[in-house]
Amino acid sequence: MKPATLRMSLEEPHPHAGARARHRFAIAGVALALAAALGTPALARALSHSWRLPIEAALIGVGFLVALAFLVAGWALGRRLDRLSEEARRDPVTKVGNRRHLEECLAHEVERAAHAKMPLSLLMIDVDNLKQLNDSGGHAAGDLALAIVGDVLNDTCRSRDVAARFGGDEFAILLPRTRAAEARAVAERIRAALAERRRACTAPLDKLVTVSIGIGELASVTPPRPDLLLEAADRALYAAKQAGRDRTVVFERPPPTSSVIMLDERRRARKKRSRFSG
């Protein structure tokens, strides 16, 4: 996702977020302007007398000028509030969304995907050697590694995806209308792009900037809840770290236990209890 697209995503977390502040303030400014203009006939009479205009024309002139002033003021104030809201949802180091932004989008997308029966995937990404980078190159090296990962996410993600820093050395990407197999392809593109960036870096970044990625799909969790999707992706991430890091793992739901096996286990437990009681 290019930076301009990322800004759009941060400004509007989802399609139902409503009108942005600058639009609301502009509309409110026009309404206040009209009310003020219609409520100041004395000013209109004075203008009419000074400019030798009919009273109706003076009223229209006053209304237009006051409306324009309120419109400009409302737009400027609303734009400032939009920027503050955008900054509140962006991580300053990596230039992707922050955890608050991700959680807002995750709740909305899970609800929408479950209602429309559409696929939804979540990537949990961990920078493998951030502590080692901080120890060897200082926190400046660690921040640079995080910034590189954030830049790769911005360049790799699609316009509908939501990339965010989940906390510390962890990132997350929400992939609407995406199945696990497609999410794996996105994850591998991220790892390949990061490998390209790594070749252009100097030590210790050239060897230590790798990521492990866990993938959870909404279809693999029951019921379809944001916390369960996060847990599935986090389990897959843990498996990737345990398997040696710098790899992608997809969460797989364990097969259901056979009712026959469960019945046999209950019989064995009853027999065991009866032996001890006897």
Secondary structure as GFF3:
##gff-version 3
##sequence-region A 1 278
A	DSSP	alpha_helix	3	11	.	.	.	ID=ss1
A	DSSP	alpha_helix	21	38	.	.	.	ID=ss2
A	DSSP	alpha_helix	41	51	.	.	.	ID=ss3
A	DSSP	alpha_helix	55	88	.	.	.	ID=ss4
A	DSSP	alpha_helix	99	116	.	.	.	ID=ss5
A	DSSP	beta_strand	120	127	.	.	.	ID=ss6
A	DSSP	alpha_helix	130	156	.	.	.	ID=ss7
A	DSSP	beta_strand	162	167	.	.	.	ID=ss8
A	DSSP	beta_strand	170	176	.	.	.	ID=ss9
A	DSSP	alpha_helix	180	199	.	.	.	ID=ss10
A	DSSP	alpha_helix	205	208	.	.	.	ID=ss11
A	DSSP	beta_strand	211	217	.	.	.	ID=ss12
A	DSSP	three_ten_helix	218	220	.	.	.	ID=ss13
A	DSSP	alpha_helix	226	242	.	.	.	ID=ss14
A	DSSP	beta_strand	248	250	.	.	.	ID=ss15
A	DSSP	alpha_helix	259	277	.	.	.	ID=ss16
###
